[in-house]
Amino acid sequence: MAESNDPDFIHKEFPKKFVRDDFWAQIKRTVNGQPVCEHEINLIVDQIKRHMRFSPASHLLDIGCGNGALAARLFPHIAKYTGVDFSAYLLGIAREYFKPDANIDYIEGDAKSFVASYAPTETIDRVLVYGCMSYFNREDFAMFLDNVGRRFPEVSTIFVGNVPDINSAATFFASRNINHYELDNPQTPIGVWWEPEALVRLGDRLGFSAQCLKMPEDFYGYRYRFDVVFRRSGSHASAKPPCRSD
């Protein structure tokens, strides 16, 4: 199998290199080529749970769910789950390993078109976008957020995780002796790098209060990544710094 840095290859063909239960390697949740440890996964799960504020009745829509390995850690805290991904192969693994009951559903589809056309939106109250937001261009992500706001009336919270921080890009590439790089191209291996304040402004424009967060300092992506939580406007918290550890 020929190697490629194209995101379409990375998500659809690259996972086939690994045995079916090598879940973190399949989705490149790795450090220096090695799958991240359980401690790192627990940090991600704790961050999501803390800021999503699930209720026992929550219906979670997970955009870019991949093989379902991360989402499965959230199943005990919600009532219903819908995962969406464009990789039929990864969805096959998700259905094989991470579909404990009929309340867990996986759908093959493109994120942008899914939120623009999916009809039964009434019960979905939380949206997760983890590790794939950088493969939206800026206009498509704005359209995605707008569609969720307008078409999913019960959604109170959107958690977008592992976003590349444009303020750290120069340091990231310099440490790898890379002199020429793109920060605004979703077709590169890392994708689009974002300014935290730009996401806060975007949220304000589309009716969401946005809070940017850092993971704990021992998290592998702490220096170069951040998370952002969008909450439906109407209960704006007091002003917060663009990015904070929490």
FENQUI-V476122 format. One record per residue. PSI is psi in whole degrees, -180 to 180 (NA if undefined). OMEGA is omega in radians with two decimals (none if undefined). Layout:
# FENQUI-V476122
psi->{PSI PSI}
omega->{OMEGA OMEGA}
This chain:
# FENQUI-V476122
psi->{124 139 150 149 3 130 -34 -43 -45 -38 -21 -35 -41 -42 -23 -10 -20 155 158 -19 16 71 -44 -36 -38 -38 15 34 76 162 121 39 -5 138 142 157 170 -34 -43 -42 -42 -36 -42 -49 -43 -40 -45 -49 -42 -38 -17 -26 56 149 163 -18 3 141 112 127 121 109 125 46 -17 -130 4 0 -40 -46 -34 -27 -17 -15 -39 -12 2 167 -33 150 134 116 137 132 156 1 107 -35 -49 -36 -33 -40 -42 -44 -31 -41 -25 50 78 -24 -179 -12 -4 122 142 135 132 125 165 136 -47 -48 -30 -52 -17 -19 -16 133 -50 75 -8 -33 -14 123 -6 145 133 133 94 121 8 -3 -30 -10 6 142 169 -40 -40 -36 -39 -41 -40 -50 -40 -43 -40 -44 -39 -35 -15 82 -23 -7 121 -26 134 122 119 117 152 47 129 129 115 -24 -18 1 -45 -43 -42 -50 -35 -37 -16 11 38 119 -24 122 161 142 -3 25 109 -9 2 165 -38 -32 -149 132 140 148 123 -44 -29 -36 -34 -45 -40 -45 -45 -41 -31 10 23 143 121 137 122 141 149 150 168 155 -21 5 141 -30 15 -43 -27 -3 160 167 159 136 123 125 142 128 154 -22 52 130 170 157 139 159 157 -37 138 156 139 NA}
omega->{-3.13 3.10 3.10 3.05 3.12 -3.11 3.12 3.08 -3.07 -3.06 -3.08 -3.06 -3.13 -3.12 -3.09 3.10 -2.95 3.05 -2.93 3.12 3.04 -2.86 -3.05 3.09 -3.13 -3.06 3.09 2.97 -2.97 2.99 -3.08 3.07 -3.12 3.13 3.13 -3.07 -3.12 3.11 -3.13 3.12 3.13 3.09 3.11 -3.09 3.14 3.13 -3.14 -3.10 -3.08 -3.02 3.06 3.09 -3.14 2.92 3.12 -3.14 -3.02 3.00 -3.06 2.96 -3.07 -3.11 -3.06 -3.01 3.14 -3.08 3.06 -3.04 3.12 -3.10 -3.10 3.10 -3.11 -3.05 -3.13 -3.02 -3.09 3.14 -3.03 -3.07 3.01 3.12 -3.11 3.09 -3.13 -3.14 3.11 -3.12 -3.14 3.09 3.07 3.09 3.12 -3.12 -3.14 -2.98 -2.96 3.04 -3.04 -3.11 -3.05 3.11 3.10 -3.09 3.09 -3.08 3.06 -3.14 3.07 -3.02 -3.06 -3.12 3.14 -3.09 3.11 -3.00 -3.08 -3.01 -3.03 -3.03 -2.88 -3.05 -3.10 -3.10 3.09 3.10 3.09 3.04 -3.04 2.99 -3.11 -3.08 -3.10 3.09 2.87 2.87 -3.00 -3.13 -3.14 3.11 3.08 3.12 3.10 -3.11 3.12 3.14 3.09 -3.14 -3.07 -2.95 -3.11 -2.94 -3.09 -3.10 3.11 -2.98 3.03 3.11 3.12 -2.98 3.00 -3.12 3.09 -3.08 -3.07 3.11 -3.13 -3.02 -3.10 3.12 -3.14 -3.07 3.11 -3.14 3.13 3.14 3.08 -3.06 -3.10 -3.09 3.13 -3.13 -3.01 -3.04 -3.12 3.14 3.04 -3.09 3.13 3.11 -3.03 3.06 -3.02 2.96 -3.11 -3.11 3.11 3.11 3.05 3.13 3.12 3.10 3.12 -3.10 -3.03 3.03 3.11 2.96 -3.03 3.06 3.10 -3.01 2.95 3.00 3.05 -3.03 3.12 3.08 -3.01 -3.11 -3.02 -3.01 -2.94 -3.03 3.02 3.06 3.06 3.10 3.05 3.08 3.14 -3.11 -3.07 3.08 -3.11 3.02 3.07 -3.07 -3.13 3.05 -3.09 3.14 3.14 3.01 -3.12 none}
